[in-house]
Amino acid sequence: MTFFRRTLLALVPAISLFGQSTLAIVEKKAGKVGFYTEEGQRLGEVQVGRYPHEMAFSPDRRLLYVTDNGMLWMTDPGEGGNSISIIDVRSRKKTGVIDLGNFRRPHGIAVLPRSGEIVVTIENPYGLLRIDPVARKVVRKYDVAGKSPHMVLLGDRTAWVSNSGSGAVAVVNLVSGAVDAVIATGQDPQGATLSRDGKLVYVTNMESNTISIVDVQTCHVEGEIQTGTGPARVFLTPDGKTLVYNLQTGQAIGFADLATRQETARIRLPGQPLSVALSRDGQIAYLGIQDSDKVAIVSVPQRKIVRVFETPPGAGPDTVEPL
């Protein structure tokens, strides 16, 4: 038995410490959402639009909304898609489509917890949309005061939009429609997460290899964390102490301690992870490795890979969500 196989067998039992989840995985290249067990058993699939990118739950977690971007990479030229697919989680079936009309290339997505309305960035033309998922129509378009809006984070009556092409984050007031602030962070800002007390926003800058720490009240960058290469998505562990992020071009997952504001660990992965998500208890990280057709599962406390499983050839897994 090889050392690699012995190592995998030793790590597999660790998964049972954190319970079992069904995973929904955006299979970007195949235009599908696949459903899997944590062991990698494929349970089903739903065909959505061409090149889907991100997804978000309805407040009751009964539905998944999937952005049908229509382009493989956000830097690719082209008109792109103009729809959001709706998937019933329990039946694993597509139950509807929201037609965005002339608004194309939907990307980052979030759901307002009280109203259930969807907010989604669009790349053609640049902007942010507010959508009524019951009526299945766009109810408002917001300016984002920047280029290539990518991901979106919800604040208190605001949406924080990473304008990747402008090196800045726009704070959009969802009530007035105004852009309350434009905050220069670094090159190619992408994902963001909020501190537990709501006072700080942490923004990844993919080309600067940094995470900016932004004061919510003043909208000023008040600190920075140096990371490995290509931080893209970022989450905060439930105890509020650790940032977990994928290092896309660095082919790794990174961890940063917020007390010291230092990167404390980096785990090499079998390819470039395009995404990262955490289990609800923060114990497990899930990463989609698009060009290798793999999904990596990592123990956050142990800082170890506990499993890597294959998706079908050409699936191109991106975003992963535990159900």
C-alpha positions as CSV (number, residue, x, y, z in Angstrom):
1,M,0.0,0.0,0.0
2,T,1.4,3.4,-1.0
3,F,1.9,6.2,1.5
4,F,-0.7,8.3,-0.4
5,R,-3.4,5.6,0.0
6,R,-2.5,4.9,3.7
7,T,-2.8,8.7,4.3
8,L,-6.2,8.9,2.7
9,L,-7.5,5.9,4.6
10,A,-6.3,7.4,7.8
11,L,-8.1,10.7,7.0
12,V,-11.5,9.3,5.8
13,P,-12.8,8.4,9.3
14,A,-12.4,12.1,10.3
15,I,-15.4,13.0,8.1
16,S,-17.8,11.1,10.4
17,L,-16.8,13.4,13.3
18,F,-18.6,16.3,11.5
19,G,-21.8,14.4,10.4
20,Q,-23.0,13.9,6.8
21,S,-24.4,16.5,4.4
22,T,-25.8,16.3,1.0
23,L,-24.0,18.7,-1.3
24,A,-25.3,20.9,-4.1
25,I,-22.5,21.6,-6.6
26,V,-22.6,24.0,-9.5
27,E,-21.1,22.1,-12.4
28,K,-20.2,25.1,-14.5
29,K,-18.9,23.5,-17.6
30,A,-21.8,21.1,-17.9
31,G,-24.5,23.6,-17.1
32,K,-25.8,21.6,-14.2
33,V,-26.3,21.5,-10.5
34,G,-25.2,18.1,-9.2
35,F,-26.3,16.6,-5.8
36,Y,-23.8,14.4,-3.9
37,T,-23.1,12.7,-0.6
38,E,-19.9,13.8,1.2
39,E,-18.4,10.5,0.1
40,G,-18.9,11.6,-3.5
41,Q,-21.9,9.5,-4.5
42,R,-23.9,11.3,-7.1
43,L,-27.5,11.4,-6.2
44,G,-29.0,13.4,-9.0
45,E,-28.6,16.4,-11.3
46,V,-30.5,19.4,-12.6
47,Q,-29.9,21.0,-16.0
48,V,-29.7,24.8,-15.6
49,G,-28.5,27.5,-18.0
50,R,-25.2,27.7,-19.8
51,Y,-22.1,28.2,-17.5
52,P,-23.8,28.8,-14.2
53,H,-21.6,30.4,-11.6
54,E,-23.1,31.0,-8.1
55,M,-26.1,30.0,-6.1
56,A,-28.0,31.0,-3.0
57,F,-30.8,29.6,-0.8
58,S,-34.2,31.1,-0.3
59,P,-34.7,32.1,3.4
60,D,-36.4,28.7,4.2
61,R,-33.7,26.8,2.3
62,R,-36.3,25.1,0.2
63,L,-35.1,26.6,-3.0
64,L,-31.8,27.3,-4.7
65,Y,-31.4,30.2,-7.1
66,V,-28.6,29.7,-9.7
67,T,-27.0,32.4,-11.8
68,D,-26.9,31.4,-15.5
69,N,-24.0,33.6,-16.4
70,G,-23.5,32.2,-19.9
71,M,-19.7,32.7,-20.0
72,L,-17.1,30.4,-18.5
73,W,-14.9,33.2,-17.2
74,M,-15.9,36.7,-16.2
75,T,-13.1,38.0,-18.3
76,D,-14.4,36.3,-21.5
77,P,-16.0,38.7,-24.0
78,G,-19.6,38.0,-25.0
79,E,-23.2,38.8,-24.5
80,G,-23.8,36.1,-21.9
81,G,-26.9,34.6,-20.4
82,N,-29.9,36.4,-18.9
83,S,-31.6,34.1,-16.4
84,I,-31.7,32.7,-12.9
85,S,-32.7,29.0,-12.5
86,I,-34.9,28.0,-9.6
87,I,-34.3,24.5,-8.1
88,D,-36.5,22.7,-5.5
89,V,-34.0,21.3,-3.0
90,R,-36.1,18.4,-1.8
91,S,-37.3,17.1,-5.2
92,R,-34.0,18.1,-6.9
93,K,-35.9,19.5,-9.8
94,K,-35.9,22.7,-11.7
95,T,-39.2,24.5,-11.0
96,G,-38.8,27.8,-12.8
97,V,-36.6,30.4,-14.5
98,I,-36.4,34.1,-13.9
99,D,-36.0,36.0,-17.2
100,L,-33.7,39.0,-16.7
101,G,-34.5,40.5,-20.2
102,N,-31.8,42.9,-21.3
103,F,-29.8,42.4,-18.1
104,R,-27.2,39.8,-18.8
105,R,-24.3,37.8,-17.3
106,P,-25.7,37.4,-13.7
107,H,-22.9,36.4,-11.3
108,G,-22.8,37.0,-7.5
109,I,-26.1,36.4,-5.7
110,A,-27.6,36.9,-2.3
111,V,-31.1,36.7,-0.8
112,L,-32.6,39.3,1.5
113,P,-33.6,37.4,4.7
114,R,-36.8,39.2,5.4
115,S,-38.4,39.7,2.0
116,G,-36.8,36.8,0.2
117,E,-35.9,39.1,-2.7
118,I,-32.8,38.3,-4.7
119,V,-29.9,40.7,-5.3
120,V,-27.6,39.7,-8.1
121,T,-24.6,41.4,-9.9
122,I,-24.7,41.7,-13.6
123,E,-21.8,42.1,-16.0
124,N,-23.7,43.3,-19.1
125,P,-24.4,46.1,-18.4
126,Y,-22.6,46.6,-15.2
127,G,-25.0,46.8,-12.2
128,L,-26.9,45.2,-9.4
129,L,-30.5,43.9,-9.7
130,R,-33.2,43.4,-7.1
131,I,-35.6,40.6,-8.1
132,D,-38.9,39.4,-6.8
133,P,-38.6,35.6,-7.1
134,V,-42.4,35.0,-6.6
135,A,-43.4,37.3,-9.5
136,R,-40.2,36.3,-11.2
137,K,-39.3,39.8,-12.4
138,V,-36.7,42.5,-11.9
139,V,-38.0,45.2,-9.6
140,R,-35.0,47.5,-9.5
141,K,-31.6,48.1,-11.0
142,Y,-28.8,49.8,-9.1
143,D,-25.7,51.6,-10.3
144,V,-22.5,50.2,-8.8
145,A,-20.1,53.0,-9.7
146,G,-17.5,50.6,-11.1
147,K,-16.5,47.9,-13.6
148,S,-17.1,44.2,-13.6
149,P,-19.3,43.7,-10.5
150,H,-18.6,40.3,-9.2
151,M,-19.7,39.2,-5.8
152,V,-22.2,40.7,-3.4
153,L,-22.4,40.8,0.4
154,L,-25.5,42.0,2.2
155,G,-25.2,44.5,5.1
156,D,-27.9,46.4,7.0
157,R,-30.0,47.8,4.1
158,T,-26.9,47.8,1.9
159,A,-25.2,45.6,-0.6
160,W,-21.4,45.5,-0.8
161,V,-20.4,44.9,-4.4
162,S,-16.9,43.9,-5.4
163,N,-16.1,45.8,-8.6
164,S,-13.3,43.5,-9.8
165,G,-12.4,45.7,-12.8
166,S,-12.1,48.8,-10.6
167,G,-10.2,47.6,-7.6
168,A,-12.9,48.8,-5.3
169,V,-16.0,47.9,-3.4
170,A,-19.2,49.8,-3.8
171,V,-21.6,50.2,-0.9
172,V,-25.1,50.3,-2.5
173,N,-28.0,51.6,-0.4
174,L,-30.8,49.3,-1.2
175,V,-33.4,51.8,0.0
176,S,-32.4,55.0,-1.6
177,G,-30.5,53.5,-4.6
178,A,-27.5,55.7,-4.0
179,V,-23.9,54.5,-3.8
180,D,-23.0,55.5,-0.3
181,A,-19.3,54.8,-0.7
182,V,-16.7,53.5,-3.1
183,I,-13.8,51.9,-1.2
184,A,-10.5,51.2,-2.9
185,T,-9.2,47.8,-1.6
186,G,-6.8,46.1,-4.0
187,Q,-6.5,44.5,-7.4
188,D,-9.4,42.3,-8.4
189,P,-11.6,42.3,-5.3
190,Q,-13.8,39.3,-5.1
191,G,-15.4,37.7,-2.1
192,A,-16.3,39.3,1.2
193,T,-17.6,38.3,4.7
194,L,-18.9,40.2,7.7
195,S,-17.5,40.1,11.2
196,R,-19.8,38.6,13.9
197,D,-20.5,42.0,15.4
198,G,-21.2,43.6,12.0
199,K,-18.5,46.2,12.4
200,L,-15.9,44.9,9.8
201,V,-16.0,43.6,6.3
202,Y,-13.2,41.4,5.0
203,V,-12.6,41.6,1.3
204,T,-10.3,39.3,-0.8
205,N,-8.1,41.0,-3.4
206,M,-7.2,38.2,-5.8
207,E,-4.4,39.9,-7.7
208,S,-3.0,41.8,-4.7
209,N,-2.8,38.6,-2.5
210,T,-4.4,40.4,0.4
211,I,-7.6,40.6,2.4
212,S,-8.7,44.2,3.2
213,I,-10.3,44.9,6.5
214,V,-12.9,47.6,6.1
215,D,-14.7,49.5,8.9
216,V,-18.4,49.4,8.2
217,Q,-19.2,52.7,9.8
218,T,-16.4,54.8,8.2
219,C,-16.1,52.8,5.0
220,H,-12.3,53.0,5.3
221,V,-9.7,50.2,5.0
222,E,-8.3,50.0,8.5
223,G,-6.1,46.9,8.0
224,E,-4.8,44.2,5.7
225,I,-3.9,40.5,5.8
226,Q,-1.2,39.2,3.5
227,T,-2.2,35.8,2.0
228,G,-1.0,33.2,-0.4
229,T,-1.6,33.6,-4.1
230,G,-5.1,34.4,-5.5
231,P,-7.6,34.7,-2.6
232,A,-11.1,34.7,-4.0
233,R,-13.9,33.6,-1.7
234,V,-13.8,34.0,2.1
235,F,-15.8,32.9,5.1
236,L,-15.6,33.4,8.8
237,T,-15.8,30.5,11.2
238,P,-18.7,30.6,13.7
239,D,-16.5,31.5,16.6
240,G,-15.5,34.7,14.8
241,K,-11.7,33.9,15.1
242,T,-10.6,32.5,11.7
243,L,-11.0,33.5,8.1
244,V,-11.1,30.6,5.6
245,Y,-10.5,31.3,1.9
246,N,-9.6,29.6,-1.3
247,L,-6.3,30.5,-3.0
248,Q,-7.3,30.0,-6.6
249,T,-4.0,30.5,-8.4
250,G,-2.1,29.2,-5.4
251,Q,-4.0,25.9,-5.6
252,A,-4.6,25.9,-1.9
253,I,-6.9,26.8,1.0
254,G,-5.8,29.4,3.4
255,F,-6.5,30.2,7.1
256,A,-6.0,33.6,8.8
257,D,-6.1,34.4,12.5
258,L,-8.1,37.6,13.2
259,A,-6.4,38.3,16.5
260,T,-3.0,38.5,14.9
261,R,-4.2,39.3,11.4
262,Q,-1.8,36.8,10.0
263,E,-2.1,33.8,7.6
264,T,-1.6,30.8,9.9
265,A,-1.9,27.8,7.5
266,R,-2.1,26.9,3.9
267,I,-3.0,23.5,2.5
268,R,-2.1,22.4,-1.0
269,L,-5.0,21.1,-3.2
270,P,-5.0,19.0,-6.4
271,G,-5.7,22.0,-8.7
272,Q,-7.1,25.5,-8.6
273,P,-10.1,25.9,-6.3
274,L,-12.6,28.4,-7.7
275,S,-14.7,28.4,-4.5
276,V,-15.0,27.6,-0.9
277,A,-17.9,27.1,1.4
278,L,-18.3,26.1,5.1
279,S,-20.6,23.6,6.8
280,R,-23.0,25.3,9.1
281,D,-20.9,24.4,12.2
282,G,-17.8,25.7,10.5
283,Q,-16.0,22.4,10.9
284,I,-15.7,21.5,7.2
285,A,-14.7,23.4,4.1
286,Y,-15.8,22.4,0.6
287,L,-13.9,23.5,-2.5
288,G,-14.8,23.1,-6.2
289,I,-11.8,22.4,-8.4
290,Q,-13.2,23.2,-11.8
291,D,-10.5,22.2,-14.2
292,S,-9.7,18.9,-12.4
293,D,-13.4,17.9,-12.0
294,K,-12.8,17.4,-8.3
295,V,-14.2,18.5,-5.0
296,A,-12.0,18.7,-1.9
297,I,-13.3,18.4,1.6
298,V,-11.1,19.9,4.3
299,S,-11.3,19.7,8.1
300,V,-11.0,23.2,9.4
301,P,-9.9,22.4,13.0
302,Q,-7.4,19.8,11.8
303,R,-6.2,21.7,8.8
304,K,-6.2,18.5,6.7
305,I,-7.8,17.2,3.6
306,V,-10.3,14.5,4.6
307,R,-11.5,13.6,1.1
308,V,-11.2,14.4,-2.6
309,F,-13.9,13.0,-4.9
310,E,-14.4,13.1,-8.6
311,T,-17.3,14.6,-10.5
312,P,-18.1,13.5,-14.1
313,P,-15.5,14.4,-16.7
314,G,-16.2,17.9,-18.0
315,A,-18.5,18.8,-15.1
316,G,-16.3,21.7,-14.0
317,P,-17.4,22.0,-10.3
318,D,-17.4,25.5,-8.9
319,T,-19.6,26.6,-6.1
320,V,-20.5,24.0,-3.4
321,E,-23.3,24.3,-0.9
322,P,-24.1,21.9,2.0
323,L,-27.8,21.3,2.2
